[in-house]
Amino acid sequence: MKEILSPAEFKVVAKSQLELIKEISEKVTIIKTEADLMTEERKKANNLDNAKSKDMRIVKS
């Protein structure tokens, strides 16, 4: 589109698409950040679960 329209026309025609791309990008960034945090917290929880399992095996022995 940018190649066939003048800069002024492109700005008008593409404005909504560019705004939508920006909004989607921001939401994807938030989702990715939160997913990474959740993964790290799950790793910590898994380590705690593993430690508790080891403790229970020692107690039962």
TORPA-4810 file (N, C-alpha, C, O; in nm, 3 decimals):
<nodes>
NODE_1_0.082_-0.120_0.000_0.000_0.000_0.000_0.086_0.125_0.000_0.056_0.224_-0.067_M
NODE_2_0.193_0.118_0.077_0.278_0.235_0.091_0.340_0.276_-0.043_0.365_0.394_-0.068_K
NODE_3_0.366_0.175_-0.128_0.429_0.204_-0.256_0.334_0.268_-0.357_0.378_0.340_-0.446_E
NODE_4_0.204_0.241_-0.346_0.109_0.290_-0.447_0.034_0.415_-0.404_-0.031_0.478_-0.487_I
NODE_5_0.041_0.451_-0.278_-0.029_0.570_-0.229_0.071_0.679_-0.194_0.188_0.653_-0.165_L
NODE_6_0.022_0.800_-0.198_0.107_0.911_-0.152_0.118_0.900_0.001_0.035_0.835_0.064_S
NODE_7_0.218_0.962_0.059_0.233_0.954_0.205_0.108_1.001_0.280_0.070_0.941_0.381_P
NODE_8_0.045_1.105_0.232_-0.076_1.155_0.298_-0.191_1.056_0.286_-0.263_1.031_0.383_A
NODE_9_-0.209_0.998_0.167_-0.315_0.899_0.147_-0.289_0.774_0.232_-0.380_0.719_0.294_E
NODE_10_-0.165_0.732_0.233_-0.130_0.614_0.312_-0.162_0.635_0.460_-0.215_0.547_0.527_F
NODE_11_-0.127_0.753_0.508_-0.152_0.783_0.650_-0.301_0.771_0.683_-0.336_0.719_0.789_K
NODE_12_-0.387_0.819_0.595_-0.531_0.814_0.618_-0.584_0.670_0.605_-0.659_0.623_0.691_V
NODE_13_-0.544_0.603_0.499_-0.596_0.469_0.469_-0.545_0.366_0.570_-0.621_0.278_0.612_V
NODE_14_-0.420_0.376_0.607_-0.359_0.272_0.690_-0.369_0.300_0.840_-0.326_0.218_0.921_A
NODE_15_-0.425_0.413_0.877_-0.428_0.452_1.018_-0.491_0.345_1.106_-0.433_0.307_1.207_K
NODE_16_-0.608_0.297_1.070_-0.676_0.200_1.155_-0.601_0.067_1.160_-0.595_0.003_1.265_S
NODE_17_-0.544_0.025_1.047_-0.467_-0.099_1.046_-0.342_-0.088_1.136_-0.310_-0.180_1.211_Q
NODE_18_-0.275_0.026_1.127_-0.156_0.045_1.209_-0.191_0.051_1.358_-0.116_-0.001_1.441_L
NODE_19_-0.302_0.114_1.391_-0.346_0.119_1.530_-0.379_-0.022_1.581_-0.346_-0.057_1.694_E
NODE_20_-0.445_-0.101_1.497_-0.480_-0.238_1.534_-0.354_-0.322_1.553_-0.346_-0.400_1.648_L
NODE_21_-0.257_-0.308_1.465_-0.131_-0.382_1.477_-0.062_-0.346_1.609_-0.011_-0.433_1.679_I
NODE_22_-0.061_-0.217_1.641_0.002_-0.172_1.765_-0.071_-0.231_1.886_-0.006_-0.279_1.980_K
NODE_23_-0.202_-0.228_1.886_-0.282_-0.281_1.997_-0.258_-0.432_2.014_-0.239_-0.480_2.126_E
NODE_24_-0.259_-0.505_1.904_-0.234_-0.649_1.909_-0.093_-0.676_1.962_-0.074_-0.766_2.044_I
NODE_25_0.003_-0.601_1.916_0.141_-0.618_1.960_0.154_-0.596_2.110_0.223_-0.672_2.179_S
NODE_26_0.089_-0.494_2.161_0.093_-0.466_2.305_0.031_-0.582_2.384_0.085_-0.623_2.487_E
NODE_27_-0.081_-0.634_2.336_-0.148_-0.745_2.405_-0.064_-0.872_2.400_-0.057_-0.946_2.499_K
NODE_28_-0.001_-0.899_2.288_0.085_-1.017_2.275_0.204_-1.005_2.370_0.245_-1.104_2.430_V
NODE_29_0.260_-0.887_2.382_0.371_-0.864_2.473_0.330_-0.891_2.617_0.405_-0.954_2.692_T
NODE_30_0.214_-0.844_2.656_0.163_-0.868_2.792_0.143_-1.017_2.815_0.184_-1.070_2.918_I
NODE_31_0.082_-1.084_2.720_0.057_-1.229_2.733_0.190_-1.303_2.746_0.203_-1.391_2.831_I
NODE_32_0.286_-1.269_2.662_0.417_-1.337_2.666_0.485_-1.314_2.799_0.540_-1.408_2.857_K
NODE_33_0.483_-1.193_2.849_0.546_-1.160_2.978_0.480_-1.239_3.090_0.549_-1.298_3.173_T
NODE_34_0.348_-1.240_3.093_0.275_-1.312_3.197_0.297_-1.463_3.187_0.309_-1.531_3.289_E
NODE_35_0.303_-1.517_3.067_0.328_-1.659_3.048_0.469_-1.696_3.097_0.487_-1.801_3.159_A
NODE_36_0.566_-1.610_3.069_0.702_-1.634_3.118_0.707_-1.633_3.270_0.772_-1.718_3.332_D
NODE_37_0.638_-1.538_3.331_0.632_-1.532_3.478_0.565_-1.657_3.535_0.611_-1.713_3.634_L
NODE_38_0.457_-1.699_3.473_0.385_-1.817_3.519_0.474_-1.942_3.508_0.473_-2.026_3.597_M
NODE_39_0.549_-1.952_3.401_0.640_-2.065_3.383_0.746_-2.067_3.493_0.776_-2.173_3.548_T
NODE_40_0.802_-1.952_3.524_0.902_-1.944_3.629_0.843_-1.982_3.765_0.907_-2.053_3.843_E
NODE_41_0.723_-1.937_3.794_0.657_-1.972_3.920_0.626_-2.121_3.926_0.637_-2.182_4.033_E
NODE_42_0.589_-2.180_3.813_0.562_-2.324_3.809_0.690_-2.403_3.836_0.687_-2.506_3.904_R
NODE_43_0.803_-2.355_3.782_0.932_-2.420_3.807_0.963_-2.418_3.957_1.008_-2.518_4.013_K
NODE_44_0.939_-2.303_4.021_0.962_-2.292_4.166_0.871_-2.389_4.241_0.915_-2.457_4.333_K
NODE_45_0.745_-2.394_4.203_0.650_-2.484_4.268_0.690_-2.630_4.247_0.679_-2.711_4.340_A
NODE_46_0.736_-2.663_4.129_0.782_-2.800_4.103_0.900_-2.835_4.192_0.908_-2.947_4.244_N
NODE_47_0.991_-2.742_4.211_1.105_-2.766_4.299_1.059_-2.790_4.442_1.112_-2.878_4.510_N
NODE_48_0.960_-2.714_4.487_0.905_-2.735_4.621_0.838_-2.871_4.631_0.856_-2.942_4.730_L
NODE_49_0.761_-2.907_4.529_0.693_-3.037_4.527_0.796_-3.150_4.532_0.778_-3.248_4.604_D
NODE_50_0.903_-3.135_4.455_1.008_-3.237_4.453_1.075_-3.249_4.590_1.103_-3.360_4.636_N
NODE_51_1.101_-3.137_4.653_1.164_-3.138_4.785_1.072_-3.205_4.887_1.118_-3.283_4.970_A
NODE_52_0.942_-3.176_4.882_0.847_-3.239_4.973_0.840_-3.389_4.950_0.833_-3.467_5.045_K
NODE_53_0.843_-3.430_4.824_0.840_-3.573_4.792_0.964_-3.642_4.848_0.954_-3.752_4.903_S
NODE_54_1.078_-3.579_4.835_1.201_-3.637_4.889_1.192_-3.648_5.042_1.233_-3.748_5.100_K
NODE_55_1.139_-3.543_5.105_1.124_-3.544_5.250_1.031_-3.659_5.293_1.058_-3.728_5.391_D
NODE_56_0.924_-3.679_5.219_0.829_-3.785_5.254_0.894_-3.923_5.237_0.868_-4.013_5.316_M
NODE_57_0.976_-3.940_5.135_1.045_-4.067_5.114_1.143_-4.094_5.227_1.158_-4.208_5.270_R
NODE_58_1.210_-3.990_5.274_1.306_-4.006_5.384_1.231_-4.043_5.512_1.276_-4.130_5.587_I
NODE_59_1.119_-3.979_5.538_1.039_-4.006_5.657_0.987_-4.148_5.655_0.987_-4.215_5.759_V
NODE_60_0.943_-4.196_5.539_0.887_-4.331_5.527_0.995_-4.436_5.539_0.963_-4.550_5.574_K
NODE_61_1.120_-4.405_5.511_1.228_-4.504_5.514_1.264_-4.546_5.654_1.354_-4.629_5.672_S
</nodes>
